[in-house]
Structure formats: C-alpha cells, structure tokens
Amino acid sequence: MQDRSSFSKSPDKGISRRAFVGSVVTAAGVTIVPRHVLGGRGFQAPSDKLGVAGVGIGGMGKGNIERCATTENIVAMCDVDDAYAGKVFGLYPNAKRYRDYREMLEKQKDIDAVVVATPDHTHTVVALAAMQLGKHVYVQKPLTRTVAEARKLTEAARKYKVATQMGNQGHSNEGLRNVCEWIWDGAIGPVREVHSWTNRPVWPQGVFTRPKESPPVPATLDWDLWIGPSPMRPYHPAYLPFNWRAWQDFGAGALGDMACHVMDAPFSALKLGYPKSVVAYTADIVVKMWEKQPNPETYPSASVVHYTFPARGDMPEVKFHWYDGGLKPEFPEELVMGPEFLRQYDSGTLFYGDKGKILTDTYTQTARIIPEAAMQAYKRPAKTLPRIPRGSSGHEANWIAACKGGEPASSNFDYSGPFTETVVMGNLAIRFPGQKLMWDGPNMRVTNFEAANEFVFPKYREGWALT
C-alpha cells in the first residue's frame, strides 16, 4: 500500500477558468522570435526547438511524436517492446533508443519534454520521474489509473512548475467551447441531468479466468519493465499490445478509456468538480444470476455508472449517468432515431436543461440544440473562450507553446488531474456494483464503505514506490 502521507488534500474547491482555458489563446504554429530578426515567415531557429522524448511509442505515442516532430527535435525513444515499436524507431534514426525510461532520463541531458503513451498503469511512474527532473510532460488519457495517482501528478506539476497536457485532444477543439458558451448563455436553462455513452469496450472485458498458459516471453519484450509497478504475473499475449485495457492491474476499462473524451464537455461546461456520490451497475450482476463468477481482475463487459454532483454556485445539483458496452440512455422524443442515427451517435452526450436539450457527438466534436427548430432559432452568443487553431498538431502544439513559456496548455494537470480523479472514481464504484459510495473528494476518501478505500491508493510492486 502506498504511504498516504505522500498524497495531500486538494487545495482547490473547483476548476479555475485559467486552468480550463489554459493556453487556448496560443496559436498552433508559434513564431518564437520576431520575424524581422529571422527573416522568413514561420522560421524557427534550431536553438528554439525542444528536445522531445517518447516513452511508449508503438501505439498512440506514434501519432503524438509525429505531431511534435513537425516543429521540434525528437531526441530519444523508449519502449519495452522492440517488435511493436520497431517501425516507429525507424522513423527517427537520429533519436537514441532505450527500453528503460529511467536509464533514458538519467543518461540523456538534451531532453526538455517527454511524451508518455505507455499502458495506463505506468503513466504515473514515468511522468513523475520526468517532472522531478524538470521535464515538461504530455500524458495520454486517462492521465492515471487511480484517484490518488491523478492527485499526485497534479501536485507534482505545481511543485516542479513544468508544462503539462493530458491527451484528450477534444479539449482543444471548437465543439467543447460551443457547449460551454451555450450553456453559460442559458440556451437550455439550468442543467440538472446528463447522459453520456460509448460503444467501448472493443476489446474483451468481463472474462472469466486469467490465461492459464505460460508461453515464453518474446526476446523483443522486457516483460519485467512492462509489468512495472503492478503485481508480477506470467507473460501472455492476451495482454499485449492492446487488450491490457480490460485488466484492472493495467488499464482503466471502457470508462477510463473514453470518459476523458465523452465526459469532458459536461465536466467543463457544468464546472462539476468532485461528485458527492457514485453507484455502478454492471453486466456481472446478470452473469451471477447464471451462477457464473466473472474474474474480478477485469472490468465488466458493460456498465452504467450514476454520479451525483452537488450544486455549484448558481448551478443546481446534477445527476450524471454513464453507459458503456453498447448500453445507451433512453433518447428524447424529439430525435428521429434510425440505424443511421445510432451509427453516428455511438458515443455522445445528452444535456437536459429546464428549457431544452443539447446533443453532442464525441467523434465529430459537434453539438446541436434539439429539436432542430430550436437550434435554428437560437441566436448564438459571442465567442468568449479563446480558440486553438485547428490542425493536425493542435493539441500537441498547444502543449509545446506552454513548454516554451506560453500560457498553460488547455488540458494541463490543474484541469485534467481533478477531471481524471472524477472519471476513475467511477471505476472504484464498478468494483462494488450496487453499492452507493459517498465521496469526500478533497480528502480522497469513501465515507460510508471502508472496503473501497483500499483501491483509492494503488499498491505498487517493490522497487516502484512513488517518492
């Protein structure tokens, strides 16, 4: 068990506007010094480029690094799986290669910023080690696997004064800003109920047993490093390279994978902060009726999670409902629902206000007031939130600008840390389906069901404890 003394109480009551807006005012392509000195438009002197390192580059990290490489120097690449990361290694022949991020951070002194796109269970150890050395960090979503880890990274970013960003790229897009401005404008009146859903998981969840076979570890993989802080178990290809998301020791399931996108607009527009209670219902309940016992090490094949958020200023209490595994809420009568609608909105959010409703589509980043007649009649308010220019590198470029002294990035850890705490609080409830958990957010504690508190603070394998 981690020493709880290393995690402090939250100093904030909510998310400040500064934390939310971050550096949205910063353009995606930044001119570092005056053009009259450099000559050409957009020219960037080599000395102005960051030295960027990537840790976990075979999957999502590949795209993050590519977008950073448009303006910066990629100086180091680190991955525990030579085969999975092989093609990416080949794209950057001048970057030094490593398997162990600790060796990389110790030996290589030209690293200014680190992109972390490892499996969820190693986000915290890698990001914290980098921040402790003064490196800026970009961490894929979900920021962390557990509540206390998210608090730890939030506090570390403040302590070490580094630029941070979580990889929920929708937070840099237009759609989220529209939702915020419309709701703050009173377009649908006070919002008291929200429903969000996703088609995930698209990997096996709710499996009944651990793999029983113990095949040899491939020579191209360092299994001990891949396991990292989690309890050791035999290697099996069932976990790599993608399906680790289903396992509680490694991933955050469908909720953790997608809520950092889908729940982002409600969290921002409604200034939700910490919930006061969470309760989950899972497909496991039905399975148990058939006298089968799903493996508690995996997330369920489907779940519904109900959060209750207290009133905030002039905003009323909100009931927020999450659905995954193909489950969806009942849709309003105003929506014409056919196969085309269901395909388009396989991940989205419905806001229910006293005067109307807003529907968002996660993948297209669009929002509509419904019914359509209300959307056409609505006079949109002035755009009060700064925009980040759209482009292939927008979210990463927003972080890079922050690394170079600009305003905080749009999803910096002052925003994405508390947001992640709320998201993965739902996974805490999923461990105890049907049990309503009363939550003391600032103190990271369940007040009515002590057994749940064991999972707020992660257990780390010997040699991997946070400092």
MISE-26806 format. One record per residue (C-alpha): x, y, z negated; residue in three letters. Coordinates in steps of 0.25 Angstrom, whole numbers. Layout:
# MISE-26806
ATOM       X       Y       Z   residu
ATOM       X       Y       Z      ALA
...
//
This chain:
# MISE-26806
ATOM       X       Y       Z   residu
ATOM       0       0       0      MET
ATOM       5      14       3      GLN
ATOM       8      23      -8      ASP
ATOM      -4      33      -8      ARG
ATOM       5      44     -15      SER
ATOM      11      46      -1      SER
ATOM      -3      50       5      PHE
ATOM      -8      63      -1      SER
ATOM     -22      69      -2      LYS
ATOM     -27      76      11      SER
ATOM     -24      91       9      PRO
ATOM     -35      95      19      ASP
ATOM     -50      95      17      LYS
ATOM     -52      95      32      GLY
ATOM     -46      97      46      ILE
ATOM     -42     111      49      SER
ATOM     -45     118      62      ARG
ATOM     -30     119      64      ARG
ATOM     -28     104      62      ALA
ATOM     -39     101      72      PHE
ATOM     -35     112      83      VAL
ATOM     -20     109      82      GLY
ATOM     -13     113      94      SER
ATOM     -25     113     104      VAL
ATOM     -21     127     108      VAL
ATOM      -7     121     113      THR
ATOM      -7     118     128      ALA
ATOM      -3     104     133      ALA
ATOM       9     110     140      GLY
ATOM      17     119     131      VAL
ATOM      28     128     136      THR
ATOM      38     128     125      ILE
ATOM      45     141     128      VAL
ATOM      42     153     137      PRO
ATOM      41     150     152      ARG
ATOM      49     163     155      HIS
ATOM      61     156     148      VAL
ATOM      59     142     154      LEU
ATOM      55     147     168      GLY
ATOM      45     136     173      GLY
ATOM      31     134     168      ARG
ATOM      30     123     158      GLY
ATOM      45     121     158      PHE
ATOM      49     115     145      GLN
ATOM      64     115     141      ALA
ATOM      69     101     137      PRO
ATOM      73     106     123      SER
ATOM      58     109     121      ASP
ATOM      54      95     123      LYS
ATOM      50      86     111      LEU
ATOM      57      72     109      GLY
ATOM      45      63     108      VAL
ATOM      46      48     104      ALA
ATOM      35      38     105      GLY
ATOM      32      27      95      VAL
ATOM      23      16     101      GLY
ATOM      23      19     116      ILE
ATOM      17       7     122      GLY
ATOM       2      11     121      GLY
ATOM      -4      25     118      MET
ATOM      10      30     116      GLY
ATOM      14      29     130      LYS
ATOM       4      40     134      GLY
ATOM       7      49     122      ASN
ATOM      22      48     126      ILE
ATOM      19      51     141      GLU
ATOM      11      63     137      ARG
ATOM      23      68     128      CYS
ATOM      33      65     139      ALA
ATOM      27      76     149      THR
ATOM      34      87     141      THR
ATOM      42      80     130      GLU
ATOM      54      71     129      ASN
ATOM      51      56     126      ILE
ATOM      64      53     118      VAL
ATOM      60      40     110      ALA
ATOM      51      28     112      MET
ATOM      47      18     101      CYS
ATOM      39       5     102      ASP
ATOM      40      -8      95      VAL
ATOM      35     -16     107      ASP
ATOM      45     -15     119      ASP
ATOM      36     -22     129      ALA
ATOM      23     -14     126      TYR
ATOM      31      -1     126      ALA
ATOM      41      -5     137      GLY
ATOM      34       3     149      LYS
ATOM      34      16     140      VAL
ATOM      48      14     136      PHE
ATOM      52      14     151      GLY
ATOM      45      27     153      LEU
ATOM      55      35     145      TYR
ATOM      69      29     148      PRO
ATOM      75      41     140      ASN
ATOM      68      38     127      ALA
ATOM      75      30     117      LYS
ATOM      67      17     113      ARG
ATOM      64      12      99      TYR
ATOM      56       1      93      ARG
ATOM      56       7      79      ASP
ATOM      51      21      77      TYR
ATOM      59      22      64      ARG
ATOM      72      20      72      GLU
ATOM      68      30      82      MET
ATOM      65      41      72      LEU
ATOM      78      38      65      GLU
ATOM      87      38      77      LYS
ATOM      81      47      87      GLN
ATOM      83      62      83      LYS
ATOM      77      68      96      ASP
ATOM      62      64      93      ILE
ATOM      53      76      90      ASP
ATOM      40      69      91      ALA
ATOM      34      55      90      VAL
ATOM      22      49      97      VAL
ATOM      16      37      89      VAL
ATOM       8      28      96      ALA
ATOM      10      15      89      THR
ATOM      -1       6      83      PRO
ATOM      -9      13      72      ASP
ATOM      -2       6      60      HIS
ATOM      11      13      64      THR
ATOM       7      27      67      HIS
ATOM       9      32      53      THR
ATOM      23      26      50      VAL
ATOM      28      31      64      VAL
ATOM      22      45      63      ALA
ATOM      26      47      49      LEU
ATOM      41      43      51      ALA
ATOM      41      53      63      ALA
ATOM      35      64      55      MET
ATOM      44      62      44      GLN
ATOM      56      65      53      LEU
ATOM      49      78      58      GLY
ATOM      44      72      71      LYS
ATOM      30      76      77      HIS
ATOM      21      64      80      VAL
ATOM       9      61      89      TYR
ATOM       2      48      84      VAL
ATOM      -8      40      91      GLN
ATOM     -22      39      86      LYS
ATOM     -26      34      76      PRO
ATOM     -16      42      68      LEU
ATOM     -15      31      58      THR
ATOM     -22      18      54      ARG
ATOM     -26      22      40      THR
ATOM     -30      34      32      VAL
ATOM     -18      36      23      ALA
ATOM      -9      36      35      GLU
ATOM     -16      47      42      ALA
ATOM     -15      56      30      ARG
ATOM       0      52      29      LYS
ATOM       3      57      43      LEU
ATOM      -6      70      41      THR
ATOM       2      73      29      GLU
ATOM      16      70      36      ALA
ATOM      13      79      48      ALA
ATOM      10      91      38      ARG
ATOM      23      87      30      LYS
ATOM      32      86      41      TYR
ATOM      26      97      50      LYS
ATOM      26      89      63      VAL
ATOM      17      90      75      ALA
ATOM       7      78      75      THR
ATOM      -4      73      84      GLN
ATOM     -13      61      84      MET
ATOM     -16      54      98      GLY
ATOM     -31      57      98      ASN
ATOM     -30      65     111      GLN
ATOM     -45      69     112      GLY
ATOM     -42      79     100      HIS
ATOM     -34      87     111      SER
ATOM     -46      87     121      ASN
ATOM     -57      96     124      GLU
ATOM     -69      87     120      GLY
ATOM     -66      87     105      LEU
ATOM     -65     102     105      ARG
ATOM     -78     103     112      ASN
ATOM     -85      95     102      VAL
ATOM     -79     103      91      CYS
ATOM     -83     116      97      GLU
ATOM     -97     112     100      TRP
ATOM    -100     106      86      ILE
ATOM     -94     118      79      TRP
ATOM    -102     127      88      ASP
ATOM    -115     120      83      GLY
ATOM    -118     113      96      ALA
ATOM    -125     101      90      ILE
ATOM    -127     107      76      GLY
ATOM    -121     101      63      PRO
ATOM    -115      87      66      VAL
ATOM    -119      76      56      ARG
ATOM    -117      63      63      GLU
ATOM    -107      58      73      VAL
ATOM    -105      45      80      HIS
ATOM     -92      40      87      SER
ATOM     -89      27      94      TRP
ATOM     -79      20     102      THR
ATOM     -78       8     111      ASN
ATOM     -65       3     104      ARG
ATOM     -60      -7     100      PRO
ATOM     -56     -12     113      VAL
ATOM     -46     -22     106      TRP
ATOM     -50     -34      97      PRO
ATOM     -55     -30      84      GLN
ATOM     -63     -38      73      GLY
ATOM     -55     -50      76      VAL
ATOM     -56     -62      66      PHE
ATOM     -41     -66      64      THR
ATOM     -27     -62      65      ARG
ATOM     -19     -68      77      PRO
ATOM     -15     -82      72      LYS
ATOM      -3     -84      82      GLU
ATOM      11     -78      79      SER
ATOM      17     -76      92      PRO
ATOM      32     -72      93      PRO
ATOM      34     -57      93      VAL
ATOM      38     -52     107      PRO
ATOM      52     -48     108      ALA
ATOM      48     -34     113      THR
ATOM      40     -31     100      LEU
ATOM      45     -27      86      ASP
ATOM      33     -33      78      TRP
ATOM      38     -28      64      ASP
ATOM      38     -14      69      LEU
ATOM      25     -15      76      TRP
ATOM      19     -20      63      ILE
ATOM      25      -8      56      GLY
ATOM      18      -5      43      PRO
ATOM       7     -15      44      SER
ATOM       8     -29      37      PRO
ATOM      16     -39      45      MET
ATOM       9     -49      53      ARG
ATOM      13     -59      65      PRO
ATOM      14     -53      78      TYR
ATOM       3     -56      88      HIS
ATOM       0     -50     102      PRO
ATOM     -15     -47      97      ALA
ATOM     -10     -35      90      TYR
ATOM      -2     -29     101      LEU
ATOM      -2     -20     109      PRO
ATOM     -16     -15     107      PHE
ATOM     -25     -23      98      ASN
ATOM     -18     -19      85      TRP
ATOM     -29      -8      84      ARG
ATOM     -38     -19      79      ALA
ATOM     -30     -23      67      TRP
ATOM     -31     -15      54      GLN
ATOM     -16     -16      51      ASP
ATOM     -12     -10      65      PHE
ATOM     -24      -1      70      GLY
ATOM     -36       7      67      ALA
ATOM     -46      -1      75      GLY
ATOM     -57       6      85      ALA
ATOM     -60      17      75      LEU
ATOM     -45      21      73      GLY
ATOM     -42      20      88      ASP
ATOM     -54      28      93      MET
ATOM     -59      37      82      ALA
ATOM     -47      46      83      CYS
ATOM     -53      50      96      HIS
ATOM     -68      48      95      VAL
ATOM     -69      54      81      MET
ATOM     -60      66      84      ASP
ATOM     -71      75      88      ALA
ATOM     -80      73      76      PRO
ATOM     -69      74      67      PHE
ATOM     -64      87      73      SER
ATOM     -78      94      76      ALA
ATOM     -84      90      63      LEU
ATOM     -72      92      55      LYS
ATOM     -75      79      48      LEU
ATOM     -63      77      39      GLY
ATOM     -63      65      29      TYR
ATOM     -76      56      28      PRO
ATOM     -83      54      15      LYS
ATOM     -87      40      18      SER
ATOM     -85      29      29      VAL
ATOM     -92      16      31      VAL
ATOM     -90       6      42      ALA
ATOM     -98      -6      48      TYR
ATOM     -90     -16      57      THR
ATOM     -93     -27      66      ALA
ATOM     -87     -36      55      ASP
ATOM    -100     -35      47      ILE
ATOM    -107     -43      58      VAL
ATOM     -96     -53      60      VAL
ATOM     -96     -56      46      LYS
ATOM    -111     -60      47      MET
ATOM    -106     -71      56      TRP
ATOM     -96     -76      45      GLU
ATOM     -84     -71      53      LYS
ATOM     -74     -63      46      GLN
ATOM     -66     -53      55      PRO
ATOM     -52     -51      52      ASN
ATOM     -51     -39      42      PRO
ATOM     -38     -35      49      GLU
ATOM     -45     -30      61      THR
ATOM     -55     -19      64      TYR
ATOM     -69     -23      67      PRO
ATOM     -74     -25      81      SER
ATOM     -84     -14      79      ALA
ATOM     -87      -4      68      SER
ATOM     -96       8      64      VAL
ATOM     -90      18      54      VAL
ATOM     -98      29      47      HIS
ATOM     -91      41      41      TYR
ATOM     -97      52      33      THR
ATOM     -91      65      33      PHE
ATOM     -94      76      23      PRO
ATOM     -99      90      26      ALA
ATOM     -88      99      30      ARG
ATOM     -90     114      29      GLY
ATOM    -103     117      37      ASP
ATOM    -103     103      44      MET
ATOM    -112      93      38      PRO
ATOM    -109      78      34      GLU
ATOM    -106      69      46      VAL
ATOM    -109      55      48      LYS
ATOM     -99      49      58      PHE
ATOM    -101      36      64      HIS
ATOM     -90      28      71      TRP
ATOM     -93      16      81      TYR
ATOM     -83       6      88      ASP
ATOM     -83      -7      94      GLY
ATOM     -93      -4     104      GLY
ATOM    -103       1      94      LEU
ATOM    -110      15      96      LYS
ATOM    -120      24      90      PRO
ATOM    -134      26      94      GLU
ATOM    -134      37     105      PHE
ATOM    -143      49     105      PRO
ATOM    -155      48     114      GLU
ATOM    -150      60     122      GLU
ATOM    -139      51     128      LEU
ATOM    -142      43     141      VAL
ATOM    -135      30     137      MET
ATOM    -132      20     148      GLY
ATOM    -120      12     152      PRO
ATOM    -112      24     157      GLU
ATOM    -114      32     144      PHE
ATOM    -110      20     136      LEU
ATOM     -97      18     144      ARG
ATOM     -94      33     144      GLN
ATOM     -96      35     129      TYR
ATOM     -89      22     124      ASP
ATOM     -82      32     114      SER
ATOM     -88      44     109      GLY
ATOM     -95      53      98      THR
ATOM    -109      58      95      LEU
ATOM    -111      70      86      PHE
ATOM    -125      72      81      TYR
ATOM    -127      86      77      GLY
ATOM    -140      93      71      ASP
ATOM    -143      99      85      LYS
ATOM    -137      89      95      GLY
ATOM    -126      79      98      LYS
ATOM    -113      79     105      ILE
ATOM    -107      66     112      LEU
ATOM     -92      65     115      THR
ATOM     -85      55     124      ASP
ATOM     -71      51     118      THR
ATOM     -65      47     131      TYR
ATOM     -69      59     139      THR
ATOM     -68      69     128      GLN
ATOM     -81      75     132      THR
ATOM     -92      80     123      ALA
ATOM    -107      82     126      ARG
ATOM    -119      88     118      ILE
ATOM    -131      79     120      ILE
ATOM    -141      79     126      PRO
ATOM    -135      85     139      GLU
ATOM    -145      96     139      ALA
ATOM    -139     101     126      ALA
ATOM    -125     100     132      MET
ATOM    -129     109     144      GLN
ATOM    -136     119     135      ALA
ATOM    -124     120     125      TYR
ATOM    -116     133     126      LYS
ATOM    -102     128     123      ARG
ATOM     -94     137     113      PRO
ATOM     -81     143     115      ALA
ATOM     -69     134     114      LYS
ATOM     -63     137     101      THR
ATOM     -54     126     100      LEU
ATOM     -41     127     107      PRO
ATOM     -40     117     119      ARG
ATOM     -28     108     122      ILE
ATOM     -26     108     137      PRO
ATOM     -30      94     143      ARG
ATOM     -19      86     150      GLY
ATOM     -13      73     149      SER
ATOM      -4      77     138      SER
ATOM     -13      86     130      GLY
ATOM     -13      79     116      HIS
ATOM       2      75     116      GLU
ATOM       5      89     122      ALA
ATOM      -3      95     111      ASN
ATOM       6      88     101      TRP
ATOM      19      91     108      ILE
ATOM      15     106     107      ALA
ATOM      13     104      92      ALA
ATOM      27      97      91      CYS
ATOM      33     110      97      LYS
ATOM      27     119      87      GLY
ATOM      13     122      92      GLY
ATOM       0     121      85      GLU
ATOM      -3     107      78      PRO
ATOM      -8      96      88      ALA
ATOM     -23      94      90      SER
ATOM     -23      81      83      SER
ATOM     -12      84      73      ASN
ATOM     -12      76      60      PHE
ATOM     -19      86      52      ASP
ATOM     -31      83      60      TYR
ATOM     -28      69      65      SER
ATOM     -24      64      51      GLY
ATOM     -37      66      44      PRO
ATOM     -44      62      56      PHE
ATOM     -37      49      56      THR
ATOM     -40      47      42      GLU
ATOM     -55      48      44      THR
ATOM     -54      39      56      VAL
ATOM     -47      27      49      VAL
ATOM     -56      29      37      MET
ATOM     -66      22      46      GLY
ATOM     -57      10      47      ASN
ATOM     -56      10      32      LEU
ATOM     -71       8      32      ALA
ATOM     -70      -2      42      ILE
ATOM     -62     -11      33      ARG
ATOM     -74     -11      23      PHE
ATOM     -87     -12      32      PRO
ATOM     -99      -7      26      GLY
ATOM     -92      -1      14      GLN
ATOM     -94      14      13      LYS
ATOM     -81      21      10      LEU
ATOM     -81      34       2      MET
ATOM     -69      42       7      TRP
ATOM     -60      52       0      ASP
ATOM     -53      58      12      GLY
ATOM     -43      67       5      PRO
ATOM     -39      56      -5      ASN
ATOM     -40      45       6      MET
ATOM     -48      36      -3      ARG
ATOM     -61      28      -3      VAL
ATOM     -68      31     -16      THR
ATOM     -78      20     -16      ASN
ATOM     -72       8     -11      PHE
ATOM     -57       5     -16      GLU
ATOM     -54      -6      -7      ALA
ATOM     -54       3       5      ALA
ATOM     -43      12      -1      ASN
ATOM     -33       1       2      GLU
ATOM     -33       4      16      PHE
ATOM     -32      19      16      VAL
ATOM     -17      18      13      PHE
ATOM     -11       8      22      PRO
ATOM      -2      -4      18      LYS
ATOM      12      -3      24      TYR
ATOM      22     -15      26      ARG
ATOM      34     -14      18      GLU
ATOM      44      -4      24      GLY
ATOM      34       4      31      TRP
ATOM      28      13      20      ALA
ATOM      26      27      23      LEU
ATOM      35      38      16      THR
//
